[in-house]
Amino acid sequence: MTLFLLLVLAAIVLGLIGAVVEGLFYLLIIGIVVLAAALVYLGIHLRRSGRRSRSLR
């Protein structure tokens, strides 16, 4: 989960810099790609953690 939060934070920072600074539009695109990768990672992580069978104590 830490990796997901780190990727989202990096995407936000890159997106803000890319949107504010003129000529660095490519950073906005990279931020969007990183955000998409973070969401895919979260989906894979949630899907794998849901398949574990939990034993009763």
Protein Blocks (a to p, Z undefined) as FASTA:
>chain_A
ZZmmmmmmmmmmmmmmmmmmghilmmmmmmmmmmmmmmmmmmmmmmmmmmpccddZZ
